[in-house]
Amino acid sequence: MKLTKRLTALSLAAALTLGLAACGGKKDPDPAVSGDPTPSAEGATYRQLYSSEVETMNYLATTTFENLRIPANVVDTLIEYDRYGVVQPALAESWEHNEDSSQWTFHIRQGVKWVDKTGAEVADVTAHDWVSAAYYILDANNDSGSEYNWDVAQVTNAHAYYEYTAYLLALETATDGTDENGNPVKLDEDGDVIEEVAPVAKEDIGVKAVDDYTLVFTLDAPCPYFLSMLCWSAFMPVNGEFLDAHKDTFGIDNDNLLYCGAYILSDFQPQVQQILTKNASYWDKDNIFIDTIQRTYNSEAGTLGTTMFLQGEVDEAEISANLLSSLMSSYSDQIHSSRPNPSYSYWYLFNFDPNFDAQYEPENWKLAVNNENFRLSIMHGLDRVNALQVYNPEDPESELSNTITPLSFASASKDYANYAGLAKYTDGDTFDSAKALEYKDKAMAELSAAGATFPVKVYVRYNPSTTNWADECQLLEQQLEGLLGTDYIDVIVEAGPDTGFLGAVRRTGNYGLMKCNWGADFADASAFIVDPFKVGSSYSFIFKSEDPQTKAYYQEYLDLVATALKITNDEETRYETFAQAESILLDHGFAIPMHTSSKSYSFSLLNPLEGPYAAFGFATYRFKGQHLLEKSMGMEEFHAAYEQWLTERDAAVAAAK
């Protein structure tokens, strides 16, 4: 992927701003943004369509961006990011850390209220609300998924408490048995011995409310990037009394939430509409310029949105690539691209635990997917530039990402993507038809000997509500079968459900090959390379493979990750070790990097450069600070504004140091 030096510098600057504004006082309103918009009129409403309904709004127990779109706007975090990616005070007015960044103290803003969906005040926001959230997240009974973030931050006793509650949970269904020496033990449902775990009290977790407005996190090791973890669901507050009263229903609808953010979810009708209204009690309400966000459900939003925008029925419409050229010819003064953003990484993953119908031959797929030459034939046979035309027909090569961790996301003395064995991928392209055919020949010989049948059915799934994904899969099918031959593979493309796609497809392993994604939760080399591939993850299920060679490569990856996570005082060695782990996944064809957050083209009455900015967490999902424009920006206007934004951002970062 060829990036300008300026863009690279921009992304590196994002990481540098994490510790800036570390002792925040009262926050002043942000300066005028590039291409100053006309101020939103009083009572301004922003109308948009959505096509995928949330599964839950329990932000303590979900880690998907779709589920966090609403919580990101209705519950504030300790810190936030402005439009230039500079850290600002939010629910914490100020903070400090000790010399080695292993203890962080936050001074909570006084006078902030929890309110219900009508705006009625319910309780004060206090330091105890982060302690309540921690106790919930780190209790294995709640299966939140966010305990990972606490583990990465190495909050004292966070992992130990989670393991102890998991142990107690396992005992509830355990049976009596004996070990190999005849000693009495407890067995799990698979007949394995449940290892005893030492008791840990929740009060021993390294998060304390010293008083109502002083919150202290104690870590087992230095974590200089800790601030960057705080604009994410794992470190959001919750009113403990309300959570206890609504424990089984928390987040299922707008009655079962409390609000302390810029907006209140005043109306929630699944597959009908979501209405967010300005929180009259919000501590920073002078910087909320849109009074109402009206989100209307439409399963055909991707195809009907542009027509509805041009008819004045909505204020935003993403434009699919197949419509871009025709619409640009008539509406070039209203269509613009998104701001470059490496916060998401997308890769094709092979599923090692196929749970799909017999007609797609899951047992045959197991033989194929555990054959390295088969995986490499797909990896080197996939013409990614061809597939990415569906997103950017004008310049698809600019969309390429060659590593799992995006270029320009993290750096020490050099960009992370240039450490260890990653450099050979960063400046290259894995597509090589000659290599692909060589790997095909080897794979066919080895798989035939193993009893596999041909063509191998490659079961590819996609979410029909995601713009352009169906078209990408069709190109993938045509191109791979055209190069590798239908005597070798039969690519079967099939849509999944547009609601609950992750639960029905990825998390259950109901696919053979699928594009997956991951959004960074914090600014460190571990952000992309650990969680999606760890034991127990619902990405690719490598850990479930019984193939000796696959298991050996995976163990090598796990060992390197474990080593890297322990390195906290030598960033060079830490990044080098993580890069070695990532190289194993690429060298052996476990993942095929595709792109980062693709440039999208849209009509929109929001200034794409005005909203909060960060390459991790959910900052960019927030409407705070945004105005409504009189008309949608055109590309020429956007490019001029973007150049001005870069200049302003350089100045903002420098001023914050």
C-alpha positions as CSV (number, residue, x, y, z in Angstrom):
1,M,0.0,0.0,0.0
2,K,1.5,3.3,-1.1
3,L,0.8,6.1,1.3
4,T,2.0,9.7,1.2
5,K,4.6,10.6,3.7
6,R,2.1,13.1,5.0
7,L,-0.6,10.5,5.7
8,T,2.0,8.3,7.4
9,A,3.1,11.2,9.6
10,L,-0.5,12.0,10.4
11,S,-1.2,8.5,11.6
12,L,2.0,8.3,13.6
13,A,1.0,11.6,15.2
14,A,-2.2,10.0,16.3
15,A,-0.3,7.6,18.5
16,L,1.8,10.5,19.9
17,T,-1.3,12.4,21.1
18,L,-2.4,9.6,23.4
19,G,-0.6,11.0,26.4
20,L,-1.3,14.7,25.5
21,A,-3.5,16.9,27.5
22,A,-2.7,14.6,30.4
23,C,-3.6,17.1,33.0
24,G,-6.8,18.5,31.5
25,G,-8.6,21.5,33.0
26,K,-12.0,22.9,31.9
27,K,-12.2,22.2,28.2
28,D,-12.7,25.1,25.8
29,P,-14.9,24.7,22.8
30,D,-12.9,23.4,19.8
31,P,-11.7,26.0,17.2
32,A,-13.5,26.5,13.9
33,V,-13.2,23.5,11.7
34,S,-11.9,23.5,8.1
35,G,-14.6,24.7,5.8
36,D,-16.6,26.3,8.6
37,P,-20.1,25.0,8.4
38,T,-23.2,27.0,8.7
39,P,-24.3,26.6,12.4
40,S,-27.1,24.2,12.9
41,A,-30.4,25.8,13.4
42,E,-32.1,25.3,16.8
43,G,-33.9,22.0,16.8
44,A,-31.8,20.6,14.0
45,T,-32.5,17.0,13.1
46,Y,-30.1,14.6,11.3
47,R,-31.9,11.8,9.5
48,Q,-30.2,8.6,8.4
49,L,-31.1,5.0,7.5
50,Y,-29.8,1.8,9.0
51,S,-30.2,-1.7,7.8
52,S,-28.7,-3.9,10.6
53,E,-30.5,-3.9,14.0
54,V,-28.5,-4.0,17.2
55,E,-28.3,-7.3,19.1
56,T,-27.8,-5.6,22.5
57,M,-27.0,-2.2,23.9
58,N,-25.4,-3.7,27.0
59,Y,-22.1,-1.9,26.4
60,L,-20.5,-3.9,29.2
61,A,-21.1,-7.1,27.4
62,T,-20.6,-6.3,23.7
63,T,-17.5,-5.5,21.7
64,T,-19.0,-5.0,18.2
65,F,-19.1,-1.6,16.7
66,E,-22.7,-2.0,15.4
67,N,-23.9,-2.6,19.0
68,L,-21.8,0.3,20.3
69,R,-23.1,3.0,17.9
70,I,-25.8,4.0,20.3
71,P,-23.9,3.6,23.6
72,A,-21.0,5.6,22.2
73,N,-23.4,8.6,22.0
74,V,-25.4,8.1,25.2
75,V,-22.7,7.2,27.7
76,D,-19.5,9.3,28.2
77,T,-16.0,8.0,28.9
78,L,-13.2,9.3,31.1
79,I,-11.5,11.0,28.2
80,E,-12.4,11.8,24.7
81,Y,-10.8,12.8,21.4
82,D,-11.4,16.0,19.5
83,R,-11.6,16.4,15.7
84,Y,-7.8,16.3,15.5
85,G,-7.2,13.2,17.6
86,V,-6.0,15.1,20.7
87,V,-7.0,13.7,24.1
88,Q,-9.4,15.9,26.0
89,P,-11.0,15.8,29.4
90,A,-14.5,14.2,29.5
91,L,-16.0,12.6,32.7
92,A,-12.5,12.9,34.1
93,E,-11.6,16.6,34.5
94,S,-7.9,15.8,35.0
95,W,-5.6,12.9,35.6
96,E,-2.0,12.0,36.4
97,H,0.1,8.8,36.5
98,N,3.2,7.7,38.5
99,E,6.6,7.6,37.1
100,D,6.4,4.3,35.3
101,S,2.7,4.6,34.2
102,S,1.6,1.7,36.4
103,Q,-0.8,3.7,38.4
104,W,-3.3,6.2,37.0
105,T,-5.5,8.6,39.0
106,F,-8.5,10.3,37.5
107,H,-10.5,13.2,39.0
108,I,-14.1,12.8,38.1
109,R,-16.1,15.7,37.0
110,Q,-18.6,16.7,39.6
111,G,-22.3,17.5,38.9
112,V,-22.7,15.0,36.0
113,K,-26.0,13.2,36.2
114,W,-27.4,9.8,35.1
115,V,-30.8,10.3,33.5
116,D,-33.5,8.0,32.1
117,K,-35.0,8.0,28.6
118,T,-37.2,11.0,29.5
119,G,-34.3,13.1,30.7
120,A,-35.3,12.8,34.4
121,E,-32.3,12.8,36.7
122,V,-31.7,9.5,38.5
123,A,-28.3,9.7,40.2
124,D,-24.9,11.4,40.2
125,V,-22.0,10.0,38.1
126,T,-19.3,9.1,40.6
127,A,-16.0,7.1,40.7
128,H,-17.9,4.1,42.0
129,D,-19.6,3.7,38.6
130,W,-16.3,2.5,37.1
131,V,-15.8,0.1,39.9
132,S,-19.3,-1.3,39.4
133,A,-18.6,-1.7,35.7
134,A,-15.3,-3.6,36.4
135,Y,-17.0,-6.0,38.8
136,Y,-19.6,-6.9,36.1
137,I,-17.1,-7.2,33.2
138,L,-14.6,-9.3,35.2
139,D,-17.2,-11.7,36.5
140,A,-17.1,-14.7,34.1
141,N,-20.8,-15.3,34.8
142,N,-21.6,-12.3,32.6
143,D,-19.5,-13.4,29.6
144,S,-18.8,-9.8,28.6
145,G,-15.8,-10.3,26.3
146,S,-14.4,-7.0,27.5
147,E,-12.3,-8.7,30.2
148,Y,-9.6,-8.9,27.5
149,N,-9.0,-5.2,27.6
150,W,-8.4,-5.3,31.4
151,D,-6.0,-8.2,30.9
152,V,-4.1,-6.3,28.2
153,A,-3.8,-3.3,30.5
154,Q,-2.7,-5.7,33.2
155,V,-5.0,-4.2,35.8
156,T,-4.0,-5.8,39.1
157,N,-6.0,-9.0,39.8
158,A,-8.4,-8.4,36.9
159,H,-7.4,-11.6,35.2
160,A,-7.1,-13.5,38.4
161,Y,-10.6,-12.5,39.5
162,Y,-12.0,-13.5,36.1
163,E,-10.3,-16.9,36.3
164,Y,-11.6,-17.5,39.8
165,T,-15.2,-16.7,38.8
166,A,-14.8,-18.9,35.7
167,Y,-13.6,-21.7,38.0
168,L,-16.7,-21.3,40.3
169,L,-18.9,-21.3,37.2
170,A,-17.3,-24.5,35.9
171,L,-17.9,-26.1,39.3
172,E,-21.7,-25.6,39.0
173,T,-21.9,-28.3,36.3
174,A,-18.9,-30.3,37.3
175,T,-19.0,-34.1,38.1
176,D,-16.9,-36.0,40.5
177,G,-14.1,-38.1,39.3
178,T,-10.5,-39.2,39.9
179,D,-7.2,-38.2,38.4
180,E,-4.6,-40.6,37.1
181,N,-3.3,-41.1,40.6
182,G,-6.8,-42.0,42.0
183,N,-7.2,-38.6,43.8
184,P,-10.8,-37.1,43.8
185,V,-11.2,-34.3,41.3
186,K,-13.9,-32.3,39.6
187,L,-14.4,-33.0,35.9
188,D,-15.9,-30.7,33.2
189,E,-18.5,-31.7,30.6
190,D,-15.6,-33.1,28.4
191,G,-14.3,-35.2,31.2
192,D,-11.2,-33.0,31.7
193,V,-10.0,-32.1,35.2
194,I,-11.0,-28.7,36.5
195,E,-7.9,-27.2,38.0
196,E,-8.4,-25.5,41.3
197,V,-8.1,-21.7,41.2
198,A,-7.1,-19.7,44.3
199,P,-9.8,-17.4,45.6
200,V,-9.7,-13.7,44.6
201,A,-12.1,-11.1,46.0
202,K,-13.5,-8.4,43.7
203,E,-12.3,-5.8,46.1
204,D,-8.7,-6.8,45.3
205,I,-9.1,-5.7,41.6
206,G,-6.9,-2.7,40.9
207,V,-9.7,-0.2,40.4
208,K,-10.6,1.8,43.5
209,A,-12.9,4.7,44.2
210,V,-10.8,6.5,46.7
211,D,-13.7,8.8,47.3
212,D,-16.8,9.8,45.2
213,Y,-14.7,11.7,42.7
214,T,-11.3,10.1,42.7
215,L,-10.7,6.9,40.7
216,V,-7.4,5.0,40.7
217,F,-6.3,2.2,38.4
218,T,-3.3,0.1,39.6
219,L,-1.5,-2.0,37.0
220,D,0.9,-4.9,37.3
221,A,3.2,-3.4,34.7
222,P,3.8,0.0,33.0
223,C,1.2,0.8,30.4
224,P,2.0,4.1,28.7
225,Y,-0.9,3.7,26.2
226,F,-3.5,3.2,29.0
227,L,-5.3,6.5,28.1
228,S,-6.0,5.2,24.6
229,M,-7.9,2.2,26.1
230,L,-10.4,4.4,27.8
231,C,-12.6,5.5,24.9
232,W,-14.0,2.0,24.6
233,S,-16.8,-0.1,26.2
234,A,-14.6,-2.0,28.6
235,F,-13.9,1.2,30.6
236,M,-17.3,2.9,30.4
237,P,-19.1,3.6,33.7
238,V,-22.4,2.1,34.9
239,N,-24.6,3.0,37.8
240,G,-24.3,0.0,40.1
241,E,-27.7,0.3,41.7
242,F,-29.4,0.5,38.3
243,L,-27.4,-2.4,36.9
244,D,-28.3,-4.6,39.9
245,A,-32.0,-3.9,39.4
246,H,-31.8,-4.6,35.7
247,K,-29.1,-7.2,35.5
248,D,-30.9,-9.6,33.3
249,T,-32.4,-6.9,31.0
250,F,-29.7,-4.2,31.0
251,G,-29.3,-2.8,27.5
252,I,-32.2,-4.6,25.8
253,D,-34.0,-1.4,25.1
254,N,-34.0,2.3,26.0
255,D,-35.9,1.7,29.3
256,N,-33.1,-0.5,30.5
257,L,-30.3,2.0,30.1
258,L,-29.2,5.2,31.9
259,Y,-27.6,8.0,30.1
260,C,-24.8,10.4,30.9
261,G,-23.6,11.3,27.4
262,A,-24.5,13.8,24.8
263,Y,-27.7,12.1,23.8
264,I,-30.6,10.1,25.2
265,L,-32.2,7.2,23.3
266,S,-35.7,8.6,23.6
267,D,-37.3,6.1,21.2
268,F,-36.2,2.6,20.3
269,Q,-38.4,0.4,18.1
270,P,-36.4,-2.5,16.7
271,Q,-36.5,-2.6,12.9
272,V,-38.5,0.6,12.9
273,Q,-36.5,3.5,14.3
274,Q,-34.0,4.8,16.8
275,I,-34.3,8.4,18.0
276,L,-31.5,10.1,19.9
277,T,-32.3,13.5,21.5
278,K,-29.9,16.0,23.0
279,N,-29.4,15.4,26.7
280,A,-30.5,18.6,28.4
281,S,-28.5,17.7,31.5
282,Y,-25.3,17.0,29.6
283,W,-22.2,18.6,31.1
284,D,-20.9,19.8,27.7
285,K,-24.2,20.6,26.1
286,D,-22.9,23.8,24.5
287,N,-20.9,21.7,22.1
288,I,-23.8,19.6,20.9
289,F,-25.2,21.3,17.8
290,I,-27.6,18.7,16.5
291,D,-30.6,18.2,18.7
292,T,-32.0,15.0,17.2
293,I,-30.6,12.0,15.4
294,Q,-33.4,10.1,13.7
295,R,-32.3,6.7,12.5
296,T,-34.9,4.8,10.4
297,Y,-34.7,1.1,9.7
298,N,-34.7,0.1,6.1
299,S,-33.4,-3.3,5.0
300,E,-32.7,-1.8,1.5
301,A,-30.8,1.2,2.9
302,G,-27.8,0.5,0.7
303,T,-29.7,0.7,-2.5
304,L,-32.5,3.2,-1.6
305,G,-30.4,5.7,0.4
306,T,-29.1,7.7,-2.5
307,T,-32.6,8.2,-4.0
308,M,-34.0,9.2,-0.6
309,F,-31.2,11.7,-0.1
310,L,-31.8,13.3,-3.5
311,Q,-35.5,13.5,-2.7
312,G,-34.7,15.2,0.6
313,E,-36.0,12.4,2.8
314,V,-32.6,11.6,4.6
315,D,-29.5,13.6,5.3
316,E,-26.9,10.9,4.5
317,A,-26.5,8.1,2.0
318,E,-23.4,6.0,1.3
319,I,-22.9,5.4,-2.4
320,S,-22.0,2.0,-3.7
321,A,-19.2,1.7,-6.1
322,N,-21.4,0.6,-9.0
323,L,-23.4,3.9,-8.7
324,L,-20.4,6.2,-8.0
325,S,-19.4,7.0,-11.6
326,S,-23.0,7.7,-12.8
327,L,-23.8,9.9,-9.8
328,M,-20.5,11.8,-10.0
329,S,-21.4,12.9,-13.5
330,S,-24.4,14.7,-12.2
331,Y,-23.7,15.4,-8.5
332,S,-20.0,15.8,-8.2
333,D,-20.5,19.0,-6.1
334,Q,-22.3,16.9,-3.4
335,I,-20.3,13.7,-3.2
336,H,-17.2,13.3,-1.1
337,S,-15.0,10.5,0.4
338,S,-14.4,9.7,4.0
339,R,-11.4,10.8,6.0
340,P,-8.5,8.1,5.8
341,N,-8.8,5.9,8.8
342,P,-6.7,2.8,9.8
343,S,-8.9,1.9,12.7
344,Y,-10.4,-1.1,11.0
345,S,-8.4,-4.0,9.5
346,Y,-10.0,-6.5,7.2
347,W,-8.7,-9.9,6.2
348,Y,-9.9,-13.2,4.7
349,L,-9.8,-16.0,7.2
350,F,-10.0,-19.8,6.8
351,N,-12.3,-21.5,9.2
352,F,-10.7,-24.5,10.9
353,D,-14.0,-25.6,12.7
354,P,-16.5,-25.8,9.8
355,N,-20.1,-26.0,11.1
356,F,-22.0,-25.8,7.9
357,D,-24.4,-28.1,6.0
358,A,-23.2,-31.5,4.7
359,Q,-23.9,-30.3,1.1
360,Y,-20.8,-28.0,1.5
361,E,-18.7,-31.0,2.6
362,P,-17.3,-29.8,5.9
363,E,-15.1,-32.9,6.4
364,N,-13.5,-32.4,3.1
365,W,-12.9,-28.8,3.9
366,K,-11.1,-29.8,7.1
367,L,-8.6,-31.7,5.1
368,A,-8.1,-28.8,2.7
369,V,-7.9,-26.0,5.2
370,N,-5.2,-27.8,7.3
371,N,-3.1,-28.1,4.2
372,E,-0.6,-25.2,4.0
373,N,-0.2,-25.4,0.2
374,F,-3.9,-25.2,-0.2
375,R,-4.1,-22.0,1.9
376,L,-1.2,-20.5,0.1
377,S,-2.7,-21.3,-3.3
378,I,-5.7,-19.2,-2.3
379,M,-3.6,-16.5,-0.7
380,H,-1.3,-16.0,-3.7
381,G,-4.2,-16.6,-6.2
382,L,-6.4,-13.9,-4.8
383,D,-6.1,-10.7,-6.9
384,R,-7.0,-8.3,-4.2
385,V,-6.8,-5.2,-6.5
386,N,-9.4,-6.8,-8.7
387,A,-11.7,-7.5,-5.7
388,L,-11.3,-4.0,-4.3
389,Q,-12.6,-2.4,-7.5
390,V,-16.1,-2.7,-5.9
391,Y,-15.0,-0.1,-3.3
392,N,-12.8,2.2,-5.3
393,P,-13.1,1.7,-9.1
394,E,-10.8,4.7,-9.8
395,D,-7.9,3.6,-7.6
396,P,-8.4,0.1,-6.0
397,E,-4.6,-0.3,-5.4
398,S,-4.7,2.5,-2.9
399,E,-7.2,0.5,-0.8
400,L,-4.7,-2.5,-0.2
401,S,-3.5,-3.4,3.2
402,N,-0.7,-6.0,3.2
403,T,-0.5,-6.8,6.9
404,I,-3.1,-7.6,9.6
405,T,-2.0,-4.6,11.7
406,P,-2.5,-1.6,9.4
407,L,0.5,0.4,8.1
408,S,0.8,3.7,10.1
409,F,-1.2,2.5,13.1
410,A,1.7,2.0,15.5
411,S,5.4,2.8,15.6
412,A,8.5,2.8,17.7
413,S,11.7,3.7,15.8
414,K,9.9,2.7,12.6
415,D,6.5,1.7,11.6
416,Y,5.3,-1.6,13.1
417,A,4.6,-3.0,9.7
418,N,8.3,-2.9,8.9
419,Y,9.4,-5.0,11.8
420,A,10.5,-8.7,11.6
421,G,9.2,-10.5,8.6
422,L,6.4,-8.0,7.9
423,A,8.5,-5.7,5.7
424,K,8.3,-8.2,2.7
425,Y,4.5,-7.9,2.8
426,T,4.3,-4.1,3.5
427,D,5.8,-3.0,0.2
428,G,4.6,-5.9,-1.9
429,D,1.6,-7.8,-3.2
430,T,0.8,-11.4,-2.3
431,F,-1.0,-12.0,-5.6
432,D,1.3,-14.1,-7.8
433,S,-0.4,-16.4,-10.3
434,A,2.7,-18.5,-10.9
435,K,3.1,-19.2,-7.2
436,A,-0.6,-19.9,-6.8
437,L,-0.5,-22.6,-9.5
438,E,2.6,-24.1,-8.0
439,Y,0.9,-24.3,-4.6
440,K,-2.2,-25.8,-6.2
441,D,-0.2,-28.6,-7.8
442,K,1.4,-29.5,-4.4
443,A,-1.9,-29.2,-2.6
444,M,-3.7,-31.5,-5.0
445,A,-1.0,-34.2,-4.7
446,E,-1.0,-34.0,-0.9
447,L,-4.7,-33.8,-0.5
448,S,-5.4,-36.6,-2.9
449,A,-3.0,-38.8,-0.8
450,A,-5.0,-37.7,2.3
451,G,-8.3,-38.8,0.8
452,A,-9.7,-35.4,-0.2
453,T,-12.0,-35.0,-3.2
454,F,-12.0,-32.3,-5.8
455,P,-13.1,-29.7,-6.4
456,V,-12.9,-28.5,-2.8
457,K,-16.1,-26.6,-2.0
458,V,-15.0,-23.1,-0.7
459,Y,-18.0,-21.8,1.2
460,V,-17.9,-18.0,1.2
461,R,-20.4,-15.9,3.2
462,Y,-21.3,-12.3,3.3
463,N,-23.7,-9.9,5.0
464,P,-26.2,-8.6,2.5
465,S,-26.7,-5.3,4.4
466,T,-23.0,-4.4,4.0
467,T,-22.5,-2.2,1.0
468,N,-20.5,-3.8,-1.9
469,W,-19.7,-7.0,0.0
470,A,-21.8,-9.2,-2.3
471,D,-20.1,-7.7,-5.3
472,E,-16.7,-8.3,-3.8
473,C,-17.5,-12.0,-3.2
474,Q,-18.7,-12.5,-6.7
475,L,-15.5,-11.0,-8.1
476,L,-13.5,-13.3,-5.7
477,E,-15.4,-16.3,-7.0
478,Q,-14.8,-15.5,-10.7
479,Q,-11.2,-14.6,-10.3
480,L,-10.1,-17.5,-8.1
481,E,-11.9,-20.1,-10.1
482,G,-10.6,-18.5,-13.3
483,L,-7.0,-18.8,-12.2
484,L,-6.9,-22.0,-10.1
485,G,-9.5,-23.9,-12.1
486,T,-12.9,-25.5,-11.2
487,D,-11.2,-28.8,-11.2
488,Y,-9.5,-27.6,-7.9
489,I,-12.0,-25.4,-6.2
490,D,-15.7,-24.6,-6.3
491,V,-16.3,-21.2,-4.7
492,I,-19.8,-21.1,-3.4
493,V,-21.0,-17.6,-2.4
494,E,-24.0,-17.3,-0.2
495,A,-25.6,-14.5,1.8
496,G,-26.1,-14.7,5.5
497,P,-28.9,-12.9,7.4
498,D,-28.8,-9.1,7.4
499,T,-29.7,-9.1,11.1
500,G,-27.6,-11.1,13.6
501,F,-25.0,-12.0,11.0
502,L,-22.1,-12.4,13.4
503,G,-24.0,-14.8,15.7
504,A,-25.4,-16.8,12.8
505,V,-22.3,-17.1,10.7
506,R,-18.9,-16.1,12.1
507,R,-19.3,-17.0,15.7
508,T,-20.7,-20.4,14.9
509,G,-18.2,-21.2,12.1
510,N,-20.9,-21.4,9.4
511,Y,-18.4,-20.5,6.7
512,G,-15.3,-21.8,5.0
513,L,-13.6,-18.6,3.8
514,M,-14.8,-15.2,4.9
515,K,-13.7,-11.6,5.2
516,C,-13.5,-10.7,8.9
517,N,-12.6,-7.4,10.5
518,W,-11.2,-6.0,13.7
519,G,-11.3,-2.5,15.2
520,A,-8.4,-1.4,17.4
521,D,-9.4,-0.7,21.0
522,F,-6.1,1.1,21.9
523,A,-2.8,2.3,20.4
524,D,-0.3,-0.6,20.7
525,A,1.1,-3.2,18.4
526,S,-1.0,-5.9,20.2
527,A,-4.3,-4.3,19.3
528,F,-4.9,-6.2,16.1
529,I,-2.7,-9.3,16.5
530,V,-3.8,-10.9,19.8
531,D,-7.6,-11.1,20.4
532,P,-8.9,-12.3,17.0
533,F,-6.5,-15.2,17.1
534,K,-6.4,-16.2,20.7
535,V,-7.7,-19.5,22.1
536,G,-11.4,-19.2,22.5
537,S,-11.8,-16.6,19.8
538,S,-14.7,-16.8,17.3
539,Y,-12.3,-15.8,14.5
540,S,-11.2,-18.8,12.3
541,F,-11.1,-21.2,15.2
542,I,-7.4,-22.2,14.5
543,F,-7.2,-23.4,18.1
544,K,-9.7,-26.2,17.4
545,S,-7.6,-27.8,14.7
546,E,-6.3,-31.3,15.3
547,D,-3.8,-31.2,12.5
548,P,-0.2,-31.6,14.0
549,Q,1.4,-29.1,11.6
550,T,-1.4,-26.5,12.1
551,K,-1.1,-26.9,15.8
552,A,2.6,-26.5,15.8
553,Y,2.5,-23.2,13.8
554,Y,-0.3,-21.9,16.1
555,Q,1.6,-22.8,19.2
556,E,4.6,-20.9,17.8
557,Y,2.4,-17.9,17.3
558,L,0.9,-18.2,20.9
559,D,4.4,-18.4,22.4
560,L,5.6,-15.3,20.6
561,V,2.5,-13.4,21.7
562,A,2.9,-14.4,25.3
563,T,6.5,-13.3,25.2
564,A,5.7,-9.9,23.6
565,L,2.9,-9.2,26.1
566,K,5.4,-9.4,28.9
567,I,7.8,-6.9,27.4
568,T,6.7,-3.5,28.8
569,N,9.9,-1.6,29.1
570,D,11.4,-2.1,25.6
571,E,9.1,-1.0,22.8
572,E,11.6,-2.1,20.1
573,T,11.7,-5.7,21.3
574,R,8.0,-5.7,22.0
575,Y,7.1,-4.6,18.4
576,E,9.7,-7.0,16.9
577,T,8.2,-9.9,18.8
578,F,4.6,-9.1,17.9
579,A,5.7,-8.8,14.3
580,Q,7.3,-12.2,14.4
581,A,3.9,-13.6,15.6
582,E,2.0,-11.8,12.9
583,S,4.5,-13.1,10.3
584,I,3.6,-16.7,11.2
585,L,0.0,-16.0,10.4
586,L,0.9,-14.6,7.0
587,D,3.8,-16.9,6.1
588,H,1.6,-20.0,6.5
589,G,-1.5,-18.5,5.0
590,F,-3.8,-18.4,8.0
591,A,-5.0,-14.9,7.1
592,I,-5.1,-12.8,3.9
593,P,-5.0,-9.1,4.5
594,M,-7.3,-7.0,2.3
595,H,-7.8,-3.4,3.3
596,T,-8.3,-1.0,6.2
597,S,-11.4,1.1,6.7
598,S,-12.2,1.6,3.0
599,K,-12.8,5.0,1.7
600,S,-16.5,5.4,1.4
601,Y,-18.2,7.9,-0.8
602,S,-21.4,9.5,0.3
603,F,-23.9,12.3,0.3
604,S,-24.0,13.8,3.8
605,L,-25.0,17.0,5.5
606,L,-22.2,16.3,8.1
607,N,-18.7,17.7,7.6
608,P,-16.6,14.5,7.4
609,L,-13.6,16.3,9.0
610,E,-15.5,17.8,12.0
611,G,-16.4,14.8,14.2
612,P,-14.1,13.3,16.8
613,Y,-11.1,11.4,15.4
614,A,-9.1,8.5,16.7
615,A,-7.7,5.3,15.0
616,F,-9.0,3.1,17.8
617,G,-12.1,2.9,20.0
618,F,-15.4,4.3,19.0
619,A,-14.6,8.1,18.9
620,T,-15.6,8.4,15.2
621,Y,-19.1,7.1,15.9
622,R,-19.9,10.2,18.0
623,F,-22.1,13.1,16.8
624,K,-20.7,15.4,19.4
625,G,-19.3,18.7,18.0
626,Q,-20.9,18.2,14.6
627,H,-23.1,20.7,12.8
628,L,-25.5,20.2,9.9
629,L,-24.3,21.7,6.6
630,E,-26.6,23.4,4.1
631,K,-25.4,21.1,1.4
632,S,-23.2,18.0,1.1
633,M,-19.5,18.6,0.3
634,G,-18.2,17.9,-3.1
635,M,-14.8,16.2,-3.8
636,E,-13.0,19.4,-4.7
637,E,-14.3,21.0,-1.6
638,F,-13.4,18.0,0.5
639,H,-9.8,17.8,-0.7
640,A,-9.2,21.5,0.0
641,A,-10.8,21.1,3.5
642,Y,-8.7,17.9,4.2
643,E,-5.4,19.7,3.4
644,Q,-6.4,22.5,5.7
645,W,-7.4,19.9,8.4
646,L,-4.0,18.3,8.2
647,T,-2.3,21.6,8.7
648,E,-4.6,22.4,11.6
649,R,-4.1,19.0,13.1
650,D,-0.3,19.4,13.0
651,A,-0.7,22.6,14.9
652,A,-3.1,21.1,17.4
653,V,-0.8,18.2,18.1
654,A,2.2,20.5,18.5
655,A,0.2,22.8,20.9
656,A,-0.8,19.9,23.1
657,K,2.7,18.6,23.6
